[in-house]
Amino acid sequence: MAPIKDYPQRYALTGELHARPFPSLKAPSTAVFLAIKQPDDAANRDKSKDLAHLIALLDHYGAPRPDADATHYYGEMGRYWLKWEQHTELVTYTVFRNDMGDRAFDPSEFDVFPEYWLMDAPGGRITSALLRIMPRPPTDDAIQTKLSEWFVPESLAVASVLDDAAVIASDFRIDSAGHLRIAIFKNAETGDRRTGRIVQRLCEIETYKSASMLGFSMVRWMAPQLNDLDAKLEQLMAQMRGPAAKAEDTLHALLDISVELETLSVKTAFRFGATGAYRAIVGQRIEALREERFMSRQGFAEFMMRRYEPAMRTVESSGNRLQTLSARAIRASELLRTRVDVERSAQNQEILASMDKRADLQLRLQKTVEGLSVVAISYYAVSLAGYLLYPVADAFGVNKGTLLALVTLPVVGAVWAMVRRLRKHLD
């Protein structure tokens, strides 16, 4: 086979598909999950700070460092295993330990992250969770007893997942230590890698659920502004129907509203787009768990439908409302521009009519001046003709008055014909 040159990114792109392996977890074991996000413009953050923060944690435990351009890491860290991932807006740390303490969801498990290291984090905690992976008890009543001790019954979500490979549970509440609690009861027949996939999907559900709720927070911030702009737009639309309002003043006000709406669109476009993407991932991860009802309890999908989806629909409707208001403002501006153009056309017609009247008056004045010019020129022409014909008049015995009377009409006619010919030539 003839050699062929590989595309420069071929191996890197293929390796990206296999770069984030699922952990392999036995029961009993525990996992500590942490997601960190910068508060402002996280998508354009300096991601080298994320890597430096990871290296500081690895150095604390004397663990091997990642590559200089790494976006993910999985390796042994003392008696723990660390899985680190760098996402568009945040970074996640998941620490696994192949044993389990007697106290369920002990806050001291989070001490795997040193206090000084947490204080130096390049951002804030968007979510954290303690996960407890344990063998499934022989009876479902034993599971029910543990769940009643660990979680709030009102919001508890429980489900059997992956063809009864495990039972998962969480109430999605933040406990007194500041963490969510997630319990996994693993069947004895379930493999360690399948358990790792369950834990990974649960962490992803929590990560993207928390990230997508940032869109709901933005909706709360934006709602008063949208209400104010909606009222202003409605008022201006009402003014457009009245003859008293000046169209140009109303047009300027509409343009101001359009600018404000466009500014809001720019500020919220990324967040609304990201919220939609995160919402889709949450739904996909829950679907991948293949839930089945456990002891008549609500599952994760039902919990999200009742508690999470209304918030996401609010975000979606707010984005649609912003687009609708922008379109209304644009249409109103176009209508008002049309009205201004019509008014200006009417003004131009009035100006043209006035110019026609002035041209008609000017023509009449010109004819009057032409008539006066004929008289004036004829007067001087008759005088000159008289001076030329006086000697002839004396020879024929004609007095001067009779001579001037005889030449006046021919001279006036000749001058009038000359002026008329000159005007036609100029026209």
ChimeraX attribute file (.defattr): number of C-alpha atoms within 10 A of each C-alpha:
attribute: neighborCount
match mode: 1-to-1
recipient: residues
	/A:1	3
	/A:2	3
	/A:3	5
	/A:4	6
	/A:5	5
	/A:6	8
	/A:7	7
	/A:8	8
	/A:9	9
	/A:10	9
	/A:11	10
	/A:12	10
	/A:13	11
	/A:14	10
	/A:15	11
	/A:16	11
	/A:17	9
	/A:18	9
	/A:19	14
	/A:20	15
	/A:21	14
	/A:22	19
	/A:23	21
	/A:24	15
	/A:25	22
	/A:26	22
	/A:27	20
	/A:28	18
	/A:29	18
	/A:30	24
	/A:31	26
	/A:32	25
	/A:33	24
	/A:34	21
	/A:35	24
	/A:36	22
	/A:37	24
	/A:38	18
	/A:39	13
	/A:40	10
	/A:41	10
	/A:42	15
	/A:43	14
	/A:44	10
	/A:45	16
	/A:46	10
	/A:47	20
	/A:48	13
	/A:49	13
	/A:50	22
	/A:51	23
	/A:52	14
	/A:53	17
	/A:54	21
	/A:55	17
	/A:56	15
	/A:57	18
	/A:58	19
	/A:59	13
	/A:60	14
	/A:61	15
	/A:62	13
	/A:63	15
	/A:64	12
	/A:65	16
	/A:66	16
	/A:67	10
	/A:68	9
	/A:69	9
	/A:70	13
	/A:71	19
	/A:72	19
	/A:73	19
	/A:74	19
	/A:75	16
	/A:76	16
	/A:77	19
	/A:78	12
	/A:79	10
	/A:80	15
	/A:81	16
	/A:82	23
	/A:83	20
	/A:84	22
	/A:85	20
	/A:86	18
	/A:87	14
	/A:88	12
	/A:89	18
	/A:90	24
	/A:91	25
	/A:92	23
	/A:93	21
	/A:94	22
	/A:95	23
	/A:96	23
	/A:97	17
	/A:98	16
	/A:99	15
	/A:100	18
	/A:101	12
	/A:102	6
	/A:103	8
	/A:104	17
	/A:105	25
	/A:106	13
	/A:107	15
	/A:108	9
	/A:109	18
	/A:110	20
	/A:111	10
	/A:112	13
	/A:113	15
	/A:114	11
	/A:115	10
	/A:116	8
	/A:117	13
	/A:118	16
	/A:119	10
	/A:120	11
	/A:121	17
	/A:122	20
	/A:123	19
	/A:124	15
	/A:125	17
	/A:126	18
	/A:127	22
	/A:128	24
	/A:129	25
	/A:130	24
	/A:131	25
	/A:132	24
	/A:133	25
	/A:134	20
	/A:135	17
	/A:136	19
	/A:137	13
	/A:138	9
	/A:139	8
	/A:140	12
	/A:141	11
	/A:142	11
	/A:143	15
	/A:144	13
	/A:145	10
	/A:146	12
	/A:147	19
	/A:148	11
	/A:149	10
	/A:150	18
	/A:151	21
	/A:152	14
	/A:153	13
	/A:154	7
	/A:155	14
	/A:156	20
	/A:157	25
	/A:158	28
	/A:159	25
	/A:160	21
	/A:161	21
	/A:162	17
	/A:163	10
	/A:164	15
	/A:165	20
	/A:166	23
	/A:167	24
	/A:168	25
	/A:169	24
	/A:170	24
	/A:171	22
	/A:172	19
	/A:173	16
	/A:174	13
	/A:175	15
	/A:176	8
	/A:177	11
	/A:178	13
	/A:179	21
	/A:180	21
	/A:181	22
	/A:182	25
	/A:183	24
	/A:184	27
	/A:185	21
	/A:186	25
	/A:187	18
	/A:188	15
	/A:189	8
	/A:190	15
	/A:191	14
	/A:192	17
	/A:193	15
	/A:194	19
	/A:195	25
	/A:196	18
	/A:197	17
	/A:198	26
	/A:199	25
	/A:200	17
	/A:201	19
	/A:202	21
	/A:203	26
	/A:204	18
	/A:205	21
	/A:206	20
	/A:207	24
	/A:208	21
	/A:209	22
	/A:210	18
	/A:211	22
	/A:212	27
	/A:213	19
	/A:214	17
	/A:215	26
	/A:216	22
	/A:217	12
	/A:218	16
	/A:219	22
	/A:220	14
	/A:221	11
	/A:222	15
	/A:223	13
	/A:224	11
	/A:225	14
	/A:226	19
	/A:227	11
	/A:228	10
	/A:229	19
	/A:230	20
	/A:231	12
	/A:232	15
	/A:233	20
	/A:234	12
	/A:235	11
	/A:236	18
	/A:237	18
	/A:238	10
	/A:239	15
	/A:240	18
	/A:241	9
	/A:242	10
	/A:243	8
	/A:244	8
	/A:245	12
	/A:246	12
	/A:247	20
	/A:248	13
	/A:249	9
	/A:250	18
	/A:251	21
	/A:252	12
	/A:253	16
	/A:254	22
	/A:255	15
	/A:256	13
	/A:257	21
	/A:258	22
	/A:259	14
	/A:260	16
	/A:261	22
	/A:262	16
	/A:263	12
	/A:264	16
	/A:265	16
	/A:266	11
	/A:267	12
	/A:268	18
	/A:269	13
	/A:270	14
	/A:271	20
	/A:272	23
	/A:273	15
	/A:274	19
	/A:275	24
	/A:276	17
	/A:277	13
	/A:278	21
	/A:279	21
	/A:280	14
	/A:281	17
	/A:282	22
	/A:283	18
	/A:284	13
	/A:285	19
	/A:286	19
	/A:287	13
	/A:288	13
	/A:289	21
	/A:290	14
	/A:291	20
	/A:292	19
	/A:293	15
	/A:294	19
	/A:295	12
	/A:296	9
	/A:297	14
	/A:298	18
	/A:299	23
	/A:300	25
	/A:301	21
	/A:302	14
	/A:303	17
	/A:304	18
	/A:305	14
	/A:306	10
	/A:307	11
	/A:308	16
	/A:309	16
	/A:310	13
	/A:311	19
	/A:312	21
	/A:313	13
	/A:314	15
	/A:315	25
	/A:316	18
	/A:317	13
	/A:318	21
	/A:319	18
	/A:320	12
	/A:321	14
	/A:322	21
	/A:323	15
	/A:324	12
	/A:325	19
	/A:326	21
	/A:327	14
	/A:328	17
	/A:329	25
	/A:330	16
	/A:331	12
	/A:332	20
	/A:333	21
	/A:334	14
	/A:335	14
	/A:336	19
	/A:337	16
	/A:338	13
	/A:339	16
	/A:340	16
	/A:341	13
	/A:342	12
	/A:343	13
	/A:344	12
	/A:345	12
	/A:346	12
	/A:347	12
	/A:348	12
	/A:349	12
	/A:350	12
	/A:351	12
	/A:352	12
	/A:353	12
	/A:354	12
	/A:355	12
	/A:356	12
	/A:357	12
	/A:358	12
	/A:359	12
	/A:360	12
	/A:361	12
	/A:362	12
	/A:363	12
	/A:364	12
	/A:365	12
	/A:366	12
	/A:367	12
	/A:368	12
	/A:369	12
	/A:370	16
	/A:371	14
	/A:372	12
	/A:373	15
	/A:374	20
	/A:375	15
	/A:376	13
	/A:377	17
	/A:378	21
	/A:379	15
	/A:380	12
	/A:381	18
	/A:382	21
	/A:383	15
	/A:384	11
	/A:385	16
	/A:386	21
	/A:387	13
	/A:388	11
	/A:389	15
	/A:390	15
	/A:391	13
	/A:392	13
	/A:393	15
	/A:394	11
	/A:395	8
	/A:396	8
	/A:397	9
	/A:398	13
	/A:399	11
	/A:400	16
	/A:401	9
	/A:402	10
	/A:403	17
	/A:404	17
	/A:405	12
	/A:406	13
	/A:407	16
	/A:408	18
	/A:409	13
	/A:410	13
	/A:411	18
	/A:412	19
	/A:413	12
	/A:414	15
	/A:415	19
	/A:416	19
	/A:417	12
	/A:418	12
	/A:419	16
	/A:420	13
	/A:421	11
	/A:422	11
	/A:423	10
	/A:424	8
	/A:425	8
	/A:426	6
	/A:427	5
